[in-house]
Amino acid sequence: MSNPAGIPITSGLVLALVPSLRSLLDFSGADRHPTFAGSGLSWIRQNGVYRIRAESTGRLVIPNDATLEAITDFSLFCAGSFSSSGVFARILNKRGVGGTQIDLYMDGGIDVELYDGASTRVAVMGSWDGVNSFTVNVESGVLGTLSANGFYRSDFNAPPTITANSADVTLWNYYSGNAPFTDTVKALLLYNRVLDADEDAQNHAWSESLTSPTIPHDRRFFDLGSLVPHGNAGGEMGSYDFRDVVGRTLPDRSGDGNDGSLEGQATTAITDMGQAGRFTADESRVELASDVVGNAAVSFSALVRANSSGGAGGGRLTDNTKFLVYFRLANRISLSSNGGVTKIESPASSILYGQWHHLVVTRDTAGNGEIFIDGEGVATGATGTPIAAGAVVIGNRAAGNRGWDGEIKNAILHDRVLDAAEVKAAYQPIRRKLLYKLGDLLPTLTDVLPGQVIPGTDYTVRTGTHSVAEAVGRDKAVENVVAGLYTRPQPDAFGTFRFKFNKAAASNLFWGFIASTPAAWNDAAMDGYQLQVNADERVAIRRINSGGATVLFASAVGYVVAGTDYEIAITRTLAGVFKAYILGGAYTAWTLIGTSAPDVTHVTSVYAATEAAVGDLTNMVDMQFHGELAP
């Protein structure tokens, strides 16, 4: 099953909504996409992260089906920002006039309650302060449990009895619309089985990774796991990419069978560099079964990001005492072969919090070591005589009290010393990947081909070829190398749509906001609206219908000038009234292009599609809808 949201636990997943990805599609793979009911569902942006909030009668409805109706045991995971103000605030209910299967709600500021159609069962949260996620685990006829932030909080006071019912599923409000869940939600996962404690912890860690607004919905194109080799031709004796994790096992790509085991709160997380191992400065770690390192020559390389100095101020990257790589005061990295007695250290501030660094540490048979950061040697010297030690641990030490705080990716152990030329060569593709953020891109990057994600965005190329280019007077932009199409998810039905563009001479630009994935802008399957800037420099808003397009309004000829930077803003109201504004060139202030009559033929926009000619430039950063959802 495709898993573009990066959800770590998918077994038994029957519904997955992730509003933080600016989508209300079902990511479970079952296509249980919700519909809107009532009014008052809103997009809320908190600290740059999108969430959904219900007020008044607003709610989402998922039609009943055989799988949902058969649920008797379940786990419900919910992540967001929670308060103590909820009174009968509905989280999920499968209930209607004909009866109740599940009715789950927050009540009294301290409880989570479950009504099974006959009796109410209560679990005490106590306080919602600091709670970023909670999970309700229910097995029919058995005491259920409530957890917070991946840890057990309390039992329900009595076993429920869950029985089948044909009612639809209603989210974030009562089915009749009179008990809204007014806190904000960034993820909700429903399983038709009970999760264990470790799975709950993994879901919580994943939900915490959703807090960065810079992470697109799917960064597989950027995943640096492709740089971790399979086999041991380069002397690899342990080669690990965290996107390979199965359950709690981290497979060894070297072929030597040195698989790792994720322990404690160690989990995986989708980051802007792809799927990485996440460690939380507690007992989280990856344990290998043996002393892979030995007393011989060894090298350790990894892509790392630190959030703090880690457990006791000395978070470990790898440790078995005789090959110890760890964080030190003043943001240094240290290497020791004798438990920290003799060590070398990188310069102060060589590892910056919140930033990815490529780290390579080597030690020869005489105990001489070297540290490389981002391709450059930064420290050399004696590290001591290797002393007896146990199995290798990544992200901590065996005692579990020196945890790395942050992410580790592409961890490789070599049975030899990597030289400076090898380290520099290994860093080059990583350096290119680290620059894949639109504001920092060099203008001479490899073209982005169909099926790939445009750097710095969450737009997927459908046809044509695109790259990043300089544009005079504004930020770097996406340039059409070969005319084609790219799309991105768009959950919002109305609001404001803004982008910057520069039209090539005598070319057309098509910007469609539509309800299906297109093959081309005039695909007969398309269903929505379109902005067109055509060859005679006229701007028009059109309604797309079965491969054609009806003009809603258009500017005069010569309205835009080829080779000039412009910004466009399009608004659409609930009644379907469009307005378009332009800024740039001769327009020194926002200028109205035109207004349409009401048009409500299409009310849902799931994708934004762009088709442009060779030479057209677009700033993708501002292409987004904002606003409340349509009922």
Number of C-alpha atoms within 10 A of each C-alpha: 8 8 13 15 19 23 20 22 16 19 11 15 20 22 24 25 23 26 24 28 24 23 20 22 22 19 25 25 17 12 12 19 18 19 15 16 19 18 17 19 25 18 23 20 15 13 9 12 18 22 24 26 22 27 20 16 20 27 30 21 21 19 15 16 13 10 9 23 17 15 20 19 19 23 24 24 24 25 27 22 17 21 16 17 16 21 16 21 25 28 24 24 25 27 23 17 8 8 16 20 26 25 21 24 25 23 18 13 19 18 23 25 23 23 20 23 17 12 12 16 20 23 22 19 21 13 13 18 11 11 17 19 28 27 28 26 24 26 20 16 13 13 15 25 20 24 23 23 22 23 16 16 16 16 19 23 15 15 19 24 19 22 17 16 21 19 23 19 24 28 23 30 30 27 26 15 19 17 23 27 29 21 20 23 27 26 21 23 23 23 23 21 19 19 22 10 14 18 18 28 24 23 27 25 24 23 27 18 17 26 18 15 16 15 19 23 22 22 25 19 16 21 20 23 20 13 12 17 17 15 16 16 9 13 17 23 23 26 28 27 26 22 21 16 21 11 13 17 16 23 21 23 22 24 15 14 14 21 20 23 21 21 16 16 20 26 29 28 26 29 23 24 21 21 26 29 28 28 31 24 28 21 22 25 33 27 24 21 15 16 16 20 23 19 20 14 19 25 24 26 24 21 22 22 22 22 16 19 25 25 20 12 18 24 29 29 29 25 27 26 22 26 30 23 30 27 27 20 13 14 20 19 29 26 33 27 28 21 22 18 10 16 20 23 24 23 14 13 12 16 25 16 16 13 12 21 23 23 22 26 27 25 28 19 14 14 23 19 25 26 26 21 22 21 22 16 18 15 18 19 16 18 28 22 18 19 14 14 18 17 17 25 27 26 34 33 27 20 9 18 19 27 32 36 28 24 25 26 27 23 24 23 23 22 22 19 20 22 12 15 11 11 21 16 11 17 21 13 12 20 14 12 17 19 15 21 15 20 12 12 21 15 14 10 14 9 17 21 17 17 13 20 24 28 24 23 22 21 24 22 22 22 18 20 21 29 20 27 21 16 20 11 8 11 16 21 24 26 25 25 19 18 16 21 26 30 26 22 25 23 23 25 24 23 18 19 19 20 16 22 21 23 26 20 16 12 17 19 22 21 20 28 30 28 22 18 20 21 17 20 25 19 16 14 18 24 26 25 25 25 21 21 22 18 18 17 21 17 24 21 28 20 20 25 18 12 13 14 15 13 16 19 17 20 17 12 12 13 17 25 18 17 17 16 20 20 19 20 20 22 19 21 17 17 13 17 15 23 19 26 18 23 17 16 15 12 13 9 11 14 14 14 20 17 18 17 12 14 16 13 13 16 19 22 21 22 24 27 28 23 23 27 22 19 20 25 28 28 22 21 17 14 18 18 22 17 17 19 21 21 18
